[in-house]
Amino acid sequence: MKDIQYKIVNGAAEKEIPAGIQKMVEEFTQKCRPIEKDIYVLSDEKTGAFFVECHLIAGSLMKLCTIDVPLDPDEEEQYRANRDIVEDNVAFSQMKADAKEKRTFSNIVGEYEVSHNPKYPIKIIGGQHRYVAIKEAYTGGISTHHGFKIYFELNKEQRLDVQLISNTNIAVSSDLYDRLQETAAGPQLRQWCQKVGFLDDGQDFSSKRDKGSPMNVRSVRSFVLSYYAGGNVDIAEFENTDTTPILCRTGRPDSDWEQLRKDKKDIWVDTELQKAAEEFVLLDDAQRMAIENVLLKDKNKAVPYVYAEKALTFSIMTAWAYVAGILRVNKVRLQRHYDLRNSAKEKDPLNAEAMAKGRHKTDPENYRGLGTRNDAKERGRCVELFYLQAESGKGITPAVIDAAIKRHYTKQAKLEQIKAEKKV
């Protein structure tokens, strides 16, 4: 191959290119052979990250790139930065068809990095679907040029920033943003989830909440925050306290979660929290098994599979955790709360069918029953349900569901009265 003379140009707005970056860019040009002769090195003024924009030919590109990219290659190499490839997406199918017709793609984002997996020095951070389309077309003999933005010597914070902006568009789920944020914060939450059973060993959080998918970051954060919020409730004042569990924000930083991690240093060694999480996993398992057994015994029985995942709805999960936190000081009732998973011999422990019929006279026509929505009212109702169940420990029945819903409305009226009286 004829040697190409590249000119490295400083376009970094009066900012000197460090010698290490200069050397890496020169190495990149010789290995990756961009079609441009003048290579402008630019700098992101927000983060200080250095990058170049250029075009690479698919033929050489396929030998040098990988989409198997960790967010933190030094400490958490097994956890990926990219979202999952969505194979059945219509737009992706069109993208692959376009690539075979010699479509030139642009704005594929990568990092030139040789210390980890040096066989593939270009790690694709954004545009993995375009990369796969290009690769399939290349396998069929199509090799054209494509536009790249290549970064150099990113630190952990810069890499997170690049991965977030590269994966931020309308089609990307907020769960991926949460996962990237949590990975950048450290491995503690993931390791804790693997320990208590929220995740399997070596499993990462879901990048998109869906049926049968792993636990997502929002669910776990909400569980932990609700547990500690419940722990702040005085049982003697339960009837006069707003007992609404916490549902975390998603797709953006959550100040409540960040504050908890900052203030409470013993989260990951709190044995009572760990016990609560393990008990919830058992409840979820019991719920799934009960529904699956029904479906196995009678395949014609009209049991919605959503009943199997009832425990993982945000309203159920946060309310259950909240009540577990309240009852930390009452071990007898706490045990009744935990024993809910063993309360139903023939039916599912959450009695999803009965909950589907639970409603208040003020509920709209399209309301599908207790535990199907995630708003504050729904979460508060579910707290009353689990708190009431723990008083007797006899399980969830239609009568308990009805009483819980009515108790919620009675409490809300009481709280409004208290608020009004304070103004007098």
C-alpha positions in Angstrom: 0.0 0.0 0.0 1.3 3.4 -1.0 2.3 5.4 2.1 0.1 8.5 2.7 1.6 11.6 4.2 -0.8 13.0 6.8 -0.7 16.5 8.2 -1.8 16.9 11.8 -3.4 20.3 12.3 -4.2 21.9 15.6 -7.8 23.1 15.4 -8.3 23.1 19.2 -9.1 26.8 19.6 -5.8 28.1 20.8 -5.3 25.0 22.9 -2.0 23.1 22.6 -2.2 19.5 21.6 -0.4 17.4 24.3 2.5 15.4 22.9 0.8 12.1 23.9 -2.4 13.0 21.9 -0.2 14.1 18.9 1.5 10.8 18.9 -1.7 8.8 19.2 -3.3 10.8 16.3 -0.3 10.1 14.1 -0.5 6.4 15.1 -4.2 6.4 14.3 -3.7 7.8 10.8 -1.1 5.2 9.9 -3.2 2.3 11.2 -6.7 3.4 10.1 -5.8 5.4 6.9 -8.6 8.0 6.9 -9.3 9.4 3.4 -8.5 13.0 4.5 -4.9 14.2 4.2 -5.2 17.1 6.7 -6.3 15.7 10.1 -7.7 18.5 12.4 -7.4 17.8 16.1 -10.3 19.4 17.9 -11.1 19.8 21.6 -14.5 19.7 23.3 -14.4 22.8 25.4 -16.9 21.4 27.9 -14.8 18.3 28.9 -11.4 19.0 27.4 -11.6 15.8 25.3 -9.6 15.7 22.1 -11.0 14.2 18.9 -10.8 14.2 15.1 -13.5 13.9 12.5 -12.7 11.9 9.4 -13.9 9.2 7.0 -12.7 5.6 7.0 -13.1 2.9 4.4 -15.2 -0.1 5.5 -12.5 -2.5 4.2 -10.0 -1.4 6.7 -12.6 -0.4 9.3 -13.8 -3.9 9.9 -10.3 -5.1 10.9 -9.9 -2.4 13.5 -13.3 -1.8 15.2 -15.3 -3.4 17.9 -18.6 -2.6 19.5 -17.8 -4.8 22.6 -16.8 -1.8 24.7 -16.7 -1.5 28.5 -17.6 1.8 30.2 -14.7 1.4 32.6 -12.1 -1.0 31.2 -9.9 -0.8 34.2 -12.3 -1.6 37.0 -15.5 -3.0 35.4 -14.4 -4.5 32.1 -17.3 -7.0 32.0 -20.0 -4.4 31.8 -20.8 -2.9 28.4 -21.3 0.8 27.5 -23.4 0.3 24.4 -27.1 -0.4 24.4 -28.2 -3.7 23.0 -28.6 -4.2 19.3 -32.4 -4.1 18.5 -32.5 -6.8 15.8 -36.2 -6.5 15.1 -36.4 -2.8 14.7 -37.8 -1.6 11.4 -35.4 1.3 11.1 -32.4 -1.1 11.7 -33.7 -3.4 8.9 -33.8 -0.4 6.6 -30.4 0.7 7.7 -28.9 -2.7 6.8 -30.7 -2.6 3.4 -29.3 0.9 2.8 -25.7 -0.2 3.7 -26.0 -2.9 1.0 -26.8 -0.2 -1.5 -23.6 1.7 -0.6 -25.2 4.2 1.8 -22.5 6.4 3.4 -23.2 6.7 7.1 -21.9 9.5 9.4 -21.5 10.5 13.0 -20.2 7.1 14.2 -18.4 7.8 17.4 -15.4 5.8 18.6 -12.4 6.0 20.9 -8.9 5.1 19.6 -7.5 3.1 22.5 -4.8 0.4 22.3 -4.2 -0.6 25.9 -7.3 -2.8 26.1 -8.0 -5.3 23.3 -5.3 -3.8 21.1 -6.4 -6.0 18.2 -9.3 -3.5 17.8 -7.9 -0.1 18.5 -11.2 1.7 17.6 -13.9 1.1 20.2 -17.3 2.1 18.9 -19.2 4.1 21.5 -22.1 5.5 19.5 -23.6 4.2 16.2 -23.3 0.5 16.9 -26.4 -0.2 14.7 -24.7 1.6 11.8 -21.5 -0.3 12.4 -23.4 -3.7 12.3 -25.1 -2.6 9.1 -21.8 -1.6 7.5 -20.2 -5.0 8.6 -23.0 -7.0 7.1 -22.7 -5.1 3.8 -18.9 -5.5 3.8 -19.4 -9.3 4.2 -21.4 -9.1 1.0 -18.6 -7.3 -0.8 -19.7 -3.7 -0.2 -16.9 -1.3 1.0 -17.5 2.4 1.0 -16.4 5.3 3.3 -18.2 6.4 6.5 -17.9 9.4 8.8 -16.3 9.0 12.2 -15.7 11.1 15.3 -12.7 9.6 17.0 -11.6 10.5 20.6 -8.2 10.0 22.2 -7.1 9.3 25.7 -10.4 9.8 27.4 -10.5 9.6 31.2 -13.5 7.9 32.9 -15.6 11.1 33.2 -14.9 12.1 29.6 -15.8 8.6 28.4 -19.1 8.6 30.3 -19.9 12.0 28.8 -19.2 10.8 25.3 -21.2 7.6 25.8 -24.1 9.5 27.2 -24.3 12.1 24.3 -23.6 9.3 21.7 -26.5 7.2 23.0 -28.9 10.1 23.6 -31.8 10.4 21.1 -35.5 9.9 21.2 -35.3 6.2 20.6 -32.9 5.4 23.4 -34.5 4.3 26.7 -33.8 6.3 29.9 -32.8 2.9 31.5 -29.6 3.0 29.5 -28.8 6.5 30.8 -29.4 5.3 34.4 -27.2 2.3 33.9 -24.4 4.4 32.5 -24.7 6.8 35.4 -24.7 4.0 38.0 -21.7 2.3 36.3 -19.8 5.6 36.5 -20.6 6.0 40.2 -19.0 2.6 40.9 -19.8 -1.1 41.1 -21.5 -1.0 44.5 -25.1 -1.1 43.5 -24.6 -3.8 40.8 -22.6 -5.9 43.2 -25.2 -5.5 45.9 -28.0 -6.5 43.5 -26.0 -9.6 42.5 -25.6 -10.5 46.1 -29.3 -10.2 47.1 -30.6 -11.8 43.9 -32.0 -8.8 42.0 -29.4 -9.7 39.3 -27.7 -13.0 38.5 -24.0 -13.3 39.0 -22.2 -11.3 36.3 -25.4 -9.8 35.0 -25.8 -6.1 34.3 -28.9 -3.9 34.7 -31.4 -3.8 31.9 -31.0 -1.1 29.3 -34.7 -1.2 28.5 -37.4 -2.2 30.9 -39.4 -5.1 29.3 -41.0 -8.4 30.1 -38.5 -10.9 31.3 -35.6 -8.4 31.2 -33.2 -8.0 34.1 -33.9 -5.5 36.9 -33.3 -1.9 35.8 -31.5 0.7 37.8 -34.7 2.8 38.5 -36.4 -0.2 40.2 -33.5 -0.9 42.5 -32.9 2.7 43.4 -36.7 3.1 44.1 -36.7 0.0 46.3 -33.7 1.2 48.4 -35.0 4.8 48.8 -38.5 3.6 49.7 -37.1 1.2 52.3 -35.2 4.0 54.0 -38.1 6.4 53.7 -40.4 3.9 55.4 -37.8 3.5 58.1 -38.3 7.2 59.0 -42.0 6.7 59.7 -43.1 6.6 63.3 -45.6 3.6 63.5 -47.5 5.4 66.2 -48.2 8.3 63.8 -48.8 6.1 60.7 -52.5 7.2 60.4 -51.4 10.8 60.4 -48.4 10.5 58.1 -48.2 10.8 54.3 -46.9 7.3 53.5 -46.1 7.6 49.8 -43.1 5.5 48.6 -40.5 7.0 46.4 -40.3 6.4 42.7 -36.9 7.6 41.4 -36.4 9.8 38.4 -35.1 8.2 35.3 -33.1 9.4 32.3 -31.5 12.2 34.3 -29.6 12.6 37.6 -31.8 11.8 40.7 -30.8 14.1 43.6 -32.5 12.0 46.2 -30.5 8.9 45.2 -27.3 10.9 45.0 -27.9 12.4 48.4 -28.6 9.0 49.9 -25.4 7.5 48.5 -23.5 10.5 49.9 -25.0 10.6 53.4 -25.5 6.9 54.1 -22.2 5.0 53.9 -23.5 1.7 55.2 -26.1 0.9 52.5 -24.2 -2.0 51.1 -23.5 -3.6 54.5 -27.0 -2.9 56.0 -28.1 -6.5 56.9 -31.7 -5.5 57.4 -31.9 -3.9 54.0 -30.2 -6.9 52.5 -32.7 -9.2 54.2 -35.6 -7.2 52.9 -34.2 -7.4 49.3 -33.7 -11.2 49.6 -37.3 -11.6 50.9 -38.6 -9.6 48.0 -36.8 -11.8 45.6 -38.5 -14.8 47.2 -41.9 -13.1 46.9 -41.2 -12.4 43.2 -40.2 -16.0 42.7 -43.3 -17.3 44.5 -45.5 -15.0 42.4 -44.0 -16.2 39.1 -44.0 -19.8 40.1 -47.7 -19.7 41.1 -48.8 -18.2 37.8 -46.6 -20.4 35.7 -48.0 -23.5 37.5 -51.5 -22.4 36.7 -50.6 -22.0 33.1 -48.9 -25.4 33.0 -51.9 -27.2 34.6 -54.5 -25.6 32.3 -53.1 -24.0 29.1 -56.6 -22.9 28.2 -57.1 -20.9 31.4 -57.2 -17.2 30.7 -54.5 -16.0 33.2 -52.6 -12.9 31.9 -48.9 -13.5 32.1 -48.5 -10.0 33.5 -49.7 -11.5 36.8 -46.4 -13.4 37.0 -44.5 -10.1 37.1 -46.9 -8.4 39.4 -44.3 -8.0 42.1 -42.1 -5.9 39.8 -44.5 -3.2 39.1 -43.2 0.1 40.6 -46.2 0.6 42.8 -46.0 -2.9 44.3 -42.2 -3.0 44.6 -41.8 0.4 46.2 -44.8 -0.1 48.6 -43.5 -3.4 49.7 -40.1 -2.0 50.4 -41.6 1.0 52.2 -43.6 -1.2 54.6 -40.6 -3.3 55.2 -38.8 -0.2 56.3 -41.6 0.9 58.6 -41.7 -2.5 60.3 -38.0 -2.7 61.0 -38.9 -1.8 64.6 -41.7 -4.5 64.9 -40.2 -7.9 64.1 -43.4 -9.8 64.6 -45.3 -7.8 61.9 -42.2 -7.6 59.8 -42.1 -11.4 59.7 -45.8 -11.5 58.7 -44.9 -9.1 55.9 -42.1 -11.4 54.7 -44.3 -14.5 55.1 -46.7 -13.1 52.5 -44.9 -15.2 49.9 -46.1 -18.4 51.8 -49.7 -17.2 52.5 -51.4 -18.6 49.4 -51.4 -22.3 48.9 -53.5 -22.5 45.8 -53.2 -18.9 44.5 -50.4 -16.5 43.8 -49.3 -14.6 47.0 -50.2 -11.2 45.6 -53.6 -12.5 44.5 -53.3 -10.5 41.2 -56.7 -11.4 40.0 -58.4 -9.9 43.1 -56.1 -6.9 42.9 -57.2 -6.4 39.3 -60.7 -6.0 40.6 -59.8 -3.6 43.4 -60.9 -0.1 42.7 -62.5 3.0 44.3 -65.7 4.6 43.2 -63.7 7.7 42.1 -61.4 5.7 39.8 -61.8 6.2 36.0 -63.4 3.6 33.8 -60.0 2.6 32.3 -58.5 1.9 35.7 -57.2 -1.7 35.6 -57.1 -2.4 39.3 -54.7 -2.0 42.3 -51.0 -2.1 41.5 -51.3 -1.3 37.8 -50.3 2.3 37.9 -47.2 4.1 39.2 -48.5 7.4 40.4 -48.3 8.6 44.1 -51.9 7.7 44.8 -51.4 4.1 43.6 -48.2 3.7 45.5 -49.9 5.0 48.7 -52.8 2.6 48.3 -50.3 -0.3 48.0 -48.6 0.8 51.2 -52.0 0.5 53.0 -52.5 -2.9 51.5 -49.1 -4.3 52.7 -49.3 -2.6 56.1 -52.8 -3.9 56.7 -51.8 -7.4 55.6 -49.0 -7.4 58.1 -51.4 -6.8 60.9 -53.0 -10.2 60.6 -50.6 -12.0 58.2 -53.5 -13.8 56.6 -52.6 -12.8 53.1 -54.2 -10.6 50.4 -57.9 -11.1 50.0 -60.6 -9.0 48.3 -61.7 -7.7 51.7 -58.1 -6.6 52.6 -57.8 -4.9 49.2 -61.1 -3.1 49.6 -60.2 -2.0 53.2 -56.7 -0.8 52.1 -58.1 1.4 49.3 -60.7 2.9 51.7 -58.0 3.5 54.4 -55.9 5.4 51.8 -58.8 7.8 51.1 -59.6 8.1 54.8 -55.9 9.0 55.5 -55.8 11.6 52.6 -58.9 13.3 54.1 -57.3 13.3 57.5 -54.1 14.8 56.1 -56.1 17.5 54.4 -57.8 18.3 57.6 -54.6 18.5 59.5 -53.1 20.8 56.9 -56.2 23.0 57.0 -56.2 23.2 60.8 -52.6 24.4 60.8 -53.7 27.5 58.8 -56.3 28.4 61.4 
